[in-house]
Amino acid sequence: MINLVIADDHTLFVDGLCSLLKDEEDMHIADIANDGKELLSILQSVQPDIVLLDINMPGLNGLDAAKYIKQSYPLLKIIMLSTYNDEHLVDKSKNLGANGYLLKTTNKEELLQTIRLVWAGQACFPYRLPK
């Protein structure tokens, strides 16, 4: 079972992710955070396998949260979620220790594949840069 925590400040997006993941027999949403500070608080009591982490959140953004997570929980895997298809954000995410990067425009199959690949120990950055 892949235990997930979702950290995103957009309720409708989180509801959509939950809807997409609820029928997956090998996945469980352990908790949901609305910002980076709430995520760090949750991680003190919940130990997920993967955090699905929005880059742009109020208070403590996803990049700063990722840096803290990798320092405090080095084995915790992170998949960054973003509307930004910017190479520098992908590179910064990698440098901070993220295990994957997905655009919020991705489809369900790519989301599920990325979660499973990252859980299995692979880095997965299937973003597509504009031409």
MARFIBA-718108 format. One line per field, with one value per atom (N, C-alpha, C): residue number from 1; atom name; x, y, z. Coordinates in steps of 0.05 Angstrom, whole numbers. Layout:
BEGIN
tido: NUM; ...;
nuza: CA; ...;
xx: X; ...;
yy: Y; ...;
zz: Z; ...;
This chain:
BEGIN
tido: 1; 1; 1; 2; 2; 2; 3; 3; 3; 4; 4; 4; 5; 5; 5; 6; 6; 6; 7; 7; 7; 8; 8; 8; 9; 9; 9; 10; 10; 10; 11; 11; 11; 12; 12; 12; 13; 13; 13; 14; 14; 14; 15; 15; 15; 16; 16; 16; 17; 17; 17; 18; 18; 18; 19; 19; 19; 20; 20; 20; 21; 21; 21; 22; 22; 22; 23; 23; 23; 24; 24; 24; 25; 25; 25; 26; 26; 26; 27; 27; 27; 28; 28; 28; 29; 29; 29; 30; 30; 30; 31; 31; 31; 32; 32; 32; 33; 33; 33; 34; 34; 34; 35; 35; 35; 36; 36; 36; 37; 37; 37; 38; 38; 38; 39; 39; 39; 40; 40; 40; 41; 41; 41; 42; 42; 42; 43; 43; 43; 44; 44; 44; 45; 45; 45; 46; 46; 46; 47; 47; 47; 48; 48; 48; 49; 49; 49; 50; 50; 50; 51; 51; 51; 52; 52; 52; 53; 53; 53; 54; 54; 54; 55; 55; 55; 56; 56; 56; 57; 57; 57; 58; 58; 58; 59; 59; 59; 60; 60; 60; 61; 61; 61; 62; 62; 62; 63; 63; 63; 64; 64; 64; 65; 65; 65; 66; 66; 66; 67; 67; 67; 68; 68; 68; 69; 69; 69; 70; 70; 70; 71; 71; 71; 72; 72; 72; 73; 73; 73; 74; 74; 74; 75; 75; 75; 76; 76; 76; 77; 77; 77; 78; 78; 78; 79; 79; 79; 80; 80; 80; 81; 81; 81; 82; 82; 82; 83; 83; 83; 84; 84; 84; 85; 85; 85; 86; 86; 86; 87; 87; 87; 88; 88; 88; 89; 89; 89; 90; 90; 90; 91; 91; 91; 92; 92; 92; 93; 93; 93; 94; 94; 94; 95; 95; 95; 96; 96; 96; 97; 97; 97; 98; 98; 98; 99; 99; 99; 100; 100; 100; 101; 101; 101; 102; 102; 102; 103; 103; 103; 104; 104; 104; 105; 105; 105; 106; 106; 106; 107; 107; 107; 108; 108; 108; 109; 109; 109; 110; 110; 110; 111; 111; 111; 112; 112; 112; 113; 113; 113; 114; 114; 114; 115; 115; 115; 116; 116; 116; 117; 117; 117; 118; 118; 118; 119; 119; 119; 120; 120; 120; 121; 121; 121; 122; 122; 122; 123; 123; 123; 124; 124; 124; 125; 125; 125; 126; 126; 126; 127; 127; 127; 128; 128; 128; 129; 129; 129; 130; 130; 130; 131; 131; 131;
nuza: N; CA; C; N; CA; C; N; CA; C; N; CA; C; N; CA; C; N; CA; C; N; CA; C; N; CA; C; N; CA; C; N; CA; C; N; CA; C; N; CA; C; N; CA; C; N; CA; C; N; CA; C; N; CA; C; N; CA; C; N; CA; C; N; CA; C; N; CA; C; N; CA; C; N; CA; C; N; CA; C; N; CA; C; N; CA; C; N; CA; C; N; CA; C; N; CA; C; N; CA; C; N; CA; C; N; CA; C; N; CA; C; N; CA; C; N; CA; C; N; CA; C; N; CA; C; N; CA; C; N; CA; C; N; CA; C; N; CA; C; N; CA; C; N; CA; C; N; CA; C; N; CA; C; N; CA; C; N; CA; C; N; CA; C; N; CA; C; N; CA; C; N; CA; C; N; CA; C; N; CA; C; N; CA; C; N; CA; C; N; CA; C; N; CA; C; N; CA; C; N; CA; C; N; CA; C; N; CA; C; N; CA; C; N; CA; C; N; CA; C; N; CA; C; N; CA; C; N; CA; C; N; CA; C; N; CA; C; N; CA; C; N; CA; C; N; CA; C; N; CA; C; N; CA; C; N; CA; C; N; CA; C; N; CA; C; N; CA; C; N; CA; C; N; CA; C; N; CA; C; N; CA; C; N; CA; C; N; CA; C; N; CA; C; N; CA; C; N; CA; C; N; CA; C; N; CA; C; N; CA; C; N; CA; C; N; CA; C; N; CA; C; N; CA; C; N; CA; C; N; CA; C; N; CA; C; N; CA; C; N; CA; C; N; CA; C; N; CA; C; N; CA; C; N; CA; C; N; CA; C; N; CA; C; N; CA; C; N; CA; C; N; CA; C; N; CA; C; N; CA; C; N; CA; C; N; CA; C; N; CA; C; N; CA; C; N; CA; C; N; CA; C; N; CA; C; N; CA; C; N; CA; C; N; CA; C; N; CA; C; N; CA; C; N; CA; C; N; CA; C; N; CA; C; N; CA; C; N; CA; C; N; CA; C; N; CA; C; N; CA; C; N; CA; C; N; CA; C;
xx: 17; 0; 18; 13; 27; 12; 23; 10; 19; -1; 3; -6; 8; -3; -3; -25; -28; -25; -8; -5; -11; -34; -42; -63; -62; -80; -105; -108; -132; -151; -173; -191; -202; -210; -221; -200; -175; -154; -150; -149; -146; -169; -194; -217; -215; -205; -201; -180; -158; -137; -149; -163; -176; -195; -210; -229; -214; -192; -176; -163; -155; -139; -156; -181; -197; -201; -202; -208; -182; -159; -134; -129; -128; -126; -99; -78; -52; -44; -64; -58; -78; -68; -84; -76; -95; -90; -91; -68; -65; -74; -69; -77; -74; -85; -85; -76; -58; -49; -56; -63; -70; -47; -24; 0; 24; 47; 72; 74; 66; 68; 50; 26; 8; 20; 32; 45; 67; 84; 105; 94; 72; 59; 47; 35; 24; 46; 69; 91; 102; 96; 105; 90; 66; 50; 43; 44; 37; 62; 68; 91; 84; 79; 71; 96; 91; 112; 119; 98; 102; 85; 96; 81; 77; 52; 46; 45; 64; 70; 68; 48; 45; 69; 79; 101; 92; 69; 61; 38; 46; 26; 33; 12; 17; 33; 45; 59; 86; 87; 111; 107; 121; 116; 128; 121; 129; 159; 173; 202; 216; 207; 218; 210; 186; 177; 193; 198; 214; 242; 254; 281; 280; 261; 259; 253; 235; 228; 252; 268; 291; 312; 313; 332; 322; 296; 285; 276; 267; 257; 269; 295; 309; 298; 284; 274; 246; 233; 207; 209; 192; 193; 174; 182; 166; 161; 136; 129; 118; 132; 123; 101; 81; 58; 58; 55; 58; 42; 34; 23; 46; 70; 93; 109; 111; 127; 154; 168; 193; 216; 236; 259; 274; 275; 290; 275; 249; 234; 238; 239; 244; 272; 291; 319; 321; 308; 309; 296; 274; 260; 279; 293; 312; 334; 345; 367; 359; 333; 323; 316; 318; 314; 287; 271; 246; 251; 233; 235; 220; 202; 186; 175; 165; 153; 131; 108; 85; 71; 63; 46; 18; 3; -24; -43; -33; -48; -44; -29; -24; -50; -49; -73; -70; -92; -93; -72; -69; -50; -21; -14; 13; 17; -4; -3; 2; -14; -12; 15; 24; 50; 73; 71; 92; 93; 69; 68; 80; 73; 83; 113; 123; 152; 168; 158; 173; 172; 150; 148; 167; 172; 190; 220; 224; 252; 263; 247; 257; 251; 269; 263; 245; 226; 207; 200; 211; 206; 195; 170; 158; 146; 157; 147; 154; 140; 146; 151; 175; 181; 169; 160; 149; 171; 162; 182; 183;
yy: -24; 0; 25; 43; 68; 89; 98; 119; 146; 163; 189; 211; 234; 259; 279; 293; 313; 341; 358; 385; 405; 418; 437; 455; 480; 500; 504; 489; 491; 467; 473; 452; 436; 449; 435; 416; 424; 406; 382; 387; 365; 346; 356; 339; 322; 334; 319; 297; 303; 282; 260; 267; 246; 229; 241; 226; 207; 217; 200; 176; 181; 160; 141; 148; 133; 104; 98; 70; 54; 66; 52; 34; 8; -11; -10; 0; 1; 29; 47; 74; 82; 97; 107; 136; 154; 182; 183; 187; 187; 214; 235; 262; 282; 306; 329; 354; 369; 394; 417; 440; 463; 481; 477; 493; 479; 490; 477; 474; 494; 492; 470; 468; 446; 419; 417; 392; 384; 403; 396; 387; 398; 390; 362; 356; 329; 308; 315; 295; 287; 302; 295; 270; 265; 243; 223; 231; 213; 208; 183; 177; 165; 182; 172; 161; 148; 139; 162; 177; 198; 223; 246; 271; 282; 288; 302; 331; 347; 373; 395; 413; 436; 455; 466; 485; 512; 522; 549; 548; 552; 552; 576; 586; 609; 600; 619; 613; 600; 575; 560; 546; 554; 543; 514; 501; 473; 469; 487; 484; 486; 505; 508; 484; 475; 451; 426; 424; 401; 401; 424; 426; 417; 426; 418; 387; 378; 349; 332; 338; 322; 323; 345; 347; 330; 331; 318; 290; 284; 257; 249; 243; 238; 215; 197; 174; 179; 201; 208; 217; 206; 213; 236; 253; 277; 278; 283; 289; 317; 335; 363; 365; 381; 386; 416; 422; 450; 457; 482; 492; 503; 506; 518; 497; 501; 484; 497; 504; 518; 501; 500; 483; 489; 515; 522; 511; 510; 499; 469; 456; 427; 421; 437; 433; 439; 460; 467; 445; 434; 412; 388; 381; 359; 364; 388; 395; 395; 399; 399; 370; 351; 323; 312; 327; 316; 291; 273; 248; 248; 268; 271; 298; 304; 331; 326; 335; 332; 359; 364; 387; 380; 400; 396; 390; 392; 386; 357; 341; 313; 297; 274; 257; 236; 222; 203; 181; 170; 148; 157; 181; 191; 196; 206; 210; 184; 164; 138; 125; 126; 115; 128; 155; 169; 162; 160; 152; 125; 106; 79; 77; 91; 91; 103; 126; 139; 121; 109; 90; 67; 58; 36; 45; 71; 80; 95; 100; 113; 143; 159; 187; 189; 207; 209; 238; 248; 276; 277; 268; 266; 293; 315; 341; 345; 363; 369; 399; 406; 435; 445; 470; 481; 483; 480; 482; 510;
zz: 0; 0; 0; -18; -20; -4; 18; 34; 24; 19; 8; 26; 25; 37; 14; 11; -9; 4; -7; 3; -20; -19; -39; -28; -35; -24; -40; -62; -79; -73; -59; -51; -74; -95; -118; -131; -132; -143; -124; -98; -79; -81; -83; -86; -111; -133; -158; -154; -141; -136; -119; -98; -81; -97; -115; -132; -150; -162; -180; -166; -141; -126; -109; -104; -84; -92; -117; -126; -131; -127; -131; -107; -111; -89; -75; -89; -77; -66; -64; -55; -33; -14; 8; 14; 16; 23; 54; 66; 95; 107; 92; 103; 80; 86; 67; 82; 70; 82; 62; 73; 57; 51; 65; 61; 72; 67; 76; 106; 121; 150; 161; 150; 159; 151; 128; 120; 140; 147; 166; 193; 201; 226; 223; 200; 195; 196; 184; 182; 209; 230; 256; 267; 256; 266; 244; 219; 197; 181; 175; 159; 132; 112; 86; 71; 49; 31; 12; 4; -16; -8; -12; -10; -38; -45; -70; -62; -71; -60; -81; -77; -94; -90; -112; -110; -98; -107; -100; -79; -54; -32; -14; 0; 18; 43; 56; 81; 75; 72; 66; 39; 19; -8; -10; -31; -35; -36; -49; -51; -24; -8; 19; 37; 33; 48; 40; 14; 4; 17; 18; 30; 59; 74; 102; 104; 88; 89; 84; 64; 57; 79; 94; 116; 140; 145; 169; 164; 139; 132; 105; 105; 80; 63; 75; 59; 47; 56; 46; 17; 0; -28; -33; -52; -59; -88; -96; -123; -124; -137; -139; -159; -153; -171; -177; -203; -210; -235; -237; -262; -279; -267; -280; -296; -322; -339; -344; -322; -324; -317; -335; -330; -304; -297; -272; -247; -248; -225; -223; -246; -247; -236; -245; -235; -206; -197; -168; -151; -161; -147; -145; -167; -166; -146; -147; -129; -100; -94; -66; -58; -76; -69; -78; -93; -103; -120; -119; -134; -160; -163; -187; -190; -214; -220; -240; -233; -252; -255; -280; -285; -276; -267; -258; -282; -306; -330; -338; -323; -330; -329; -342; -341; -319; -314; -292; -294; -318; -323; -316; -324; -319; -289; -276; -247; -232; -239; -226; -232; -256; -264; -248; -246; -232; -203; -190; -162; -158; -175; -172; -178; -198; -204; -181; -171; -149; -124; -119; -96; -99; -124; -129; -129; -125; -122; -146; -166; -190; -188; -200; -204; -229; -228; -250; -255; -277; -284; -313; -316; -343; -353; -344; -354; -383; -396; -424; -426; -434; -437; -463; -464; -488; -509; -535; -556; -568;
